[in-house]
């Protein structure tokens, strides 16, 4: 009985410490994004285009002064506007914010997801929106970064 209670206490402690670390990591990422957004000057590279099924999109790259990418905004325009904002630090994806709004009313948020990554691992897994899988968002963010790096070389 003592082993069971001790095991439960240990599991609770480990879970609490892990959750605290994730909260701290998320706050650190949010602070970095906010600070960089406010303190850096960006001259975006815009690449409008059309998807394979005929929807128009806009792709904007925001690079830091050392030519590393800070964020990439990918917006697809249709009946609903889907916007994905990918944030990077040291060429590593650290966050992805996804919003789907009504094209006739940008203030009408239909679906939303925000993901934070550390070393390629999702650190807020309990908030995953199944309509926008976190792994898919991560892979797309990595692909967009590769495209930017190809453009800048």
N, C-alpha and C positions, 0 to 999 in steps of 0.2 A: 504494500500500500504506500509506503514511504517513497519507493522508487517511482511509482505512478505520479504522486504529488510533486516530487522533485522534477520529474520529466516535464510535467505541465508547467511548472514555474519556469523552468529553463526555456521551454518553447515560447512562453509569453515574453520573457526577457529578451530573447533573441529577436522575436518579431517586433517588439517595441524599439529596440536599438536599430534594426534594419529600417523600419518605417521612419524613425527620426533622421537617419542618414539620408534617406530618399528626400524627405522634406527639405533638409539642408541643401542637398544637391540641386533640387528644383529652384530654391530661392537663389542660389548662386548663379544658376543659368539665367533666371529672370533678371537678376541684377546686371549681369554681363550684357544681356540684350538691351536693357533699358539704358545703361550707361553708354554703350557703344552707339546706340541710336541717337542719343542726345549730343554726344561729344565728337562724333566723326562727321565728315562731310562726304557725301556720296554723289557720284555722277553715274546714274544707272545706265546700263546697257539694255535697251529694249529690243525684243525680237517678237514682233507680232507674227501670227501664222494661222493656219487652218488645220484642225485635226483630221484624221482619216475619215471621220463620218461627217465632215463639213462644218463643224462648229469653229468659230473663230476663237483665238486665244491670244493672250499677251504674256510674254515671259520677260521678267526684269531681273537683271543681276546687279547686286549692290556689292562692290568690292571696296576693301580697305585700301589705305595708301600704299601698302606693300603688295597690292594686287591679289591678295587672298580674298576669297569671297566671304562676305558677312551674312548676306541673305539672298535668297532667290524667291521671287514671287511669281507663281504660275496661276493665271486666271483664265478659266474657260467660260465663254459667254454663250448662253442659250436661254431657254425658258427660265432656268435657274442658273445663277452665277456661282461657280465653284472656284474658290480661291484657296490655294495652298501656299503657306509661307514657311520656307525652310530656313533655319538659322544654323550657322556654322561657327566654329572656333578652331583655329589651327587646322583647317581642312578636315574637320570632323563634324558630322551632323550632331547638333545638340538639342534641337527642338523642331517641331513641326506643328503649325496651327492650321486647321482646316475649317473653313466656313462655307456653308451653302446658303445662299439667300435667294429670295424671289427677285427675278430680274426687273420686275415692275415696282418693287419696293425694297430697296437695299437695306432698309431697317428691319425687314422681316427675316430674322434668322430661322432657317429651317432645320439645319443640322450643324453640329459643331464637334470638333475634337481637338484636344491639345496633347501632344506627346513630348516627353523629355527623355533624352538618351544620354547615357554615360558609357563611354567606350563601346558604343554600338549596342548597348542593352537598354531596353525600355525600363525606365525607373518609376513610372506611374502606371503600372499595368492594371491596377484596379479601376482606372477611369477610362478604359479602352471603349471606344465607340465601334461596335461590330460593323457598322455601315462603312467605316473608314478604318480598315485594319492597320494597326500600328506597324507591322512588319512591311506591309505594302507601302506605307508612307515613307518608312525608312529607306527602302530600296529605291523608291522614286527620288528621294532627296539625294541619295548617293549618285544616282544616274545623272541628275541635273548638275551636280557638282563636277562630275567627269566631263560633261558637255561644256561647262564653263571653262574648265582647265584646258580643254582642247581649243576653245575659242581664243584664250589669252596667250597661247603658245605660238 
